[in-house]
Amino acid sequence: MTEPTAAAPNATEPVEPAPAGTQDAESGPAPAIIVLTEEALKPVDVDKIVALHEEEAPSYRVLVPADTDRNLLSTFLDHLSLFEMREALEALKPVDRQEAHADASTALAESLAEFQRHDVVVTGEITSDDPVPTLVEEVARLGAREVVIVTEPHAVEDTFHTDWASQAREELGVPVLHMYAGDWRLG
């Protein structure tokens, strides 16, 4: 289930394949790339994503979940495994649903702004807590050629292959690239 995109700047219209004439007639419409991120994309993240697809001039669809129903134990262990003691303790606090939606809205707006710096076609939306069903819908709707998932390292999910990238690889018939936010490493 997705939420309306009206609260996010430049995200009110759904992405359709690029209009005819944006690419030469032989190559067809511009491909769609879906980017799923749990936080605002950093300039380095967007630079890497756009650089991967410079030749094709694709359109981008950014999905940001409103993390209102996270697993407290898993989040606590993720931070603990990275020696992030303050964040580990913060993870034990209950989630404020309004704050989670506000954070997702901010992350979406900042991510869209980063893509717009590159003069690419980009839209986005806030999704429900589990973004994988929306991801599956968007891949089918747009005929997306690839999915890029940008997260922080998650020791528990990554180890047991329950992270979004692992779930997407099982459900989708397109390549899924998992990048760690602000880092050169791939997940």
Secondary structure, DSSP 8 states (H G I E B T S, - for coil): -B--STTSTT-SS------TTSS-TTT-S--EEEEEESS---HHHHHHHHHHTTTT--EEEEEEE---S--HHHHHHHHHHTT-HHHHHHTTS---HHHHHHHHHHHHHHHHHHHHTTT-EEEEEEE-S--HHHHHHHHHHHT-SEEEEEE---HHHHHTT-SHHHHHHHH-SS-EEEEETTSS-B-
